[in-house]
Amino acid sequence: MIKLDKVFKKFGTGVLGLSDVNFTVDKNEFVFLVGPTGSGKTTIFKLLIRETLPTQGDVLINDWSLVKLSKDKIPHLRKRIGVVFQDLRLLFDRTIFENVMLPLDVAGIGAIEAKKKVEEVLAQVGIIDHKDKFPIQLSGGELQRAAIARALVLSPELLLADEPTGNLDPATSWEIVRLLAEINAKGTTVIMATHNTDIIKNMNKRVVGLDKGKIVRDDKKKTEDTPAHKSAYDKDSKEKPEEHPKKESKKEPEHDSKPEKIDEEKKGEK
Amino acid sequence: MKSVKTMLRNARRSPYQAMAAILIMTLTFLTISFFILLLSGSSAVITFFESKPQVTAFFKNEADAEQIKTLGEQLRESGRISSVKYVSKQEALEIYKEQNKEDPLLLDLVTADILPASLEVSTYKIEDLSVVSETLKSSSIVQEVIYQKDIVSALTSWTNAVRKIGFALIVVLSLVSIFIMSIIIGVKISQKKEDIEIMKLIGASNWYIRWPFIYEGIFYGIVGALIGWAIATLVLWYSTPFLASFLTGIPIFPIPVIFFFMILGGELIFAIVLGFISSFVAVLRYLK
């Protein structure tokens, strides 16, 4: 579905952002893009939505070359890719409902159908109760969900999430990741950039590691060879003793859900 | 429809900018309305004078009707004359009586004898008046020639000056309003830069982003034109009694209602063009 072919990206400052990056992502895959800040994760996302062009090489989505894509086709491309931006990029003068409505509006979908779709997606991500609130009234996790809802509302084939757990507490982070996994299970290809090693370890999904613009790790084969990888996170792994350590660490989020409860209590007090 | 909604929200959320834009448009269209009214009024006055007997030759007492008619025929042959009217001494008295019927003292003093016979000559063009008047003056039976040349030529040059000033003023004001409006819309675009960026990232086409701004420019234009036209029309309506008495005998009033709506129609079209140009300039400049 996605192919980065010998991609180089040189920034205006002369710094090499990406250097000889090659990887493919198949349909329905869930891929973690990991690496320290500045390693090129966001640059890859920017290339995928044609916000920027590679200096060399090509980016293909469904055999569409983004390098050759004419400017007036960019909106078409972007309507087919849902993006959860690192800084969310919600419109602060619009309600959550209006924010999530925006892509439908941009795509020219009729008001009645659009309203239905927005409510459906808001229910899916679990913030339907907040639909008439403004972004400033929501917590970090809720905003993240709103951003995911906006990315999902056009039913994209591909969802890019740039550090969606970036500044969330572990419990909320896990909720977000589970939500993304659910979305992936429904047939959307998901690429998630993160440096949360805990999540990566426990999800048992393909991991593409980047460092200073180079791919330093791609354990695609490993995940493909693991037949149980699909069920690893949502099914009990009791029958698989070899995955025991994972199971243990998987319990962590449950412990970590305490702070969230405290948070909720605090909210209640307010 | 959606773009119109977005546009109205944008206008509502920055009322001062909207007001500045509407005011400059109002000023422009108020000026345009006044000049249209002034120019059509003065051209109506000129037309009136042009169609009036413009040269009147008064004859000496010894001139008889036959000689005067011959002179009239001579003038007709030049091809410049639209009409020639002979007014005999008796007719002149009738006119005099009619004009002074409220003053019996004046009526008593005057007889047909002391009033001269006259010839009222109209030409097709104002320029021909001086030729006709020279011809008349050179005739031995003519005592005196009077004509409205002075009035008409003064009025014509005055109208031409007004037309030039008005045109220049309208051009300048239109340019000013285009600049001011495009600055205002440019500021609005800059304020929404982040929103625009986000919309682009989620797949908004350029025109999806541009239309609300262009509608906004057109909206300000239309509102400004409506206000400017309304003010000018009200002022004219209010001053109609005064103007009507000032211009007695010149059939301008009442001005047909359709004329005002023609002005409004033309102005609305011009307003849409101005609004479109200014917002388009802004959009091209700030939204690449």
Contacts between the chains, C-beta under 8 A, distances in Angstrom:
chain1	res1	chain2	res2	distance
A	49	B	201	6.8
A	51	B	201	6.8
A	72	B	205	7.6
A	74	B	203	8.0
A	75	B	200	8.0
A	75	B	203	4.7
A	75	B	204	6.3
A	75	B	205	4.4
A	75	B	208	7.9
A	76	B	203	7.4
A	77	B	203	7.6
A	78	B	200	7.8
A	78	B	201	6.6
A	78	B	202	6.2
A	78	B	203	3.5
A	79	B	202	7.7
A	79	B	203	3.8
A	83	B	201	6.7
A	83	B	202	7.3
A	85	B	201	7.4
A	89	B	194	8.0
A	89	B	197	7.8
A	89	B	198	4.7
A	89	B	201	6.8
A	90	B	198	7.9
A	91	B	195	5.5
A	91	B	198	6.3
A	93	B	13	7.9
A	93	B	195	7.9
A	102	B	199	6.9
A	102	B	202	6.5
A	103	B	202	4.9
A	103	B	203	6.6
A	105	B	2	6.2
A	106	B	199	6.5
A	106	B	202	6.2
A	106	B	203	5.6
A	106	B	204	4.4
A	106	B	205	7.8
A	106	B	208	5.8
A	107	B	203	7.0
A	150	B	202	7.1
A	154	B	203	7.8
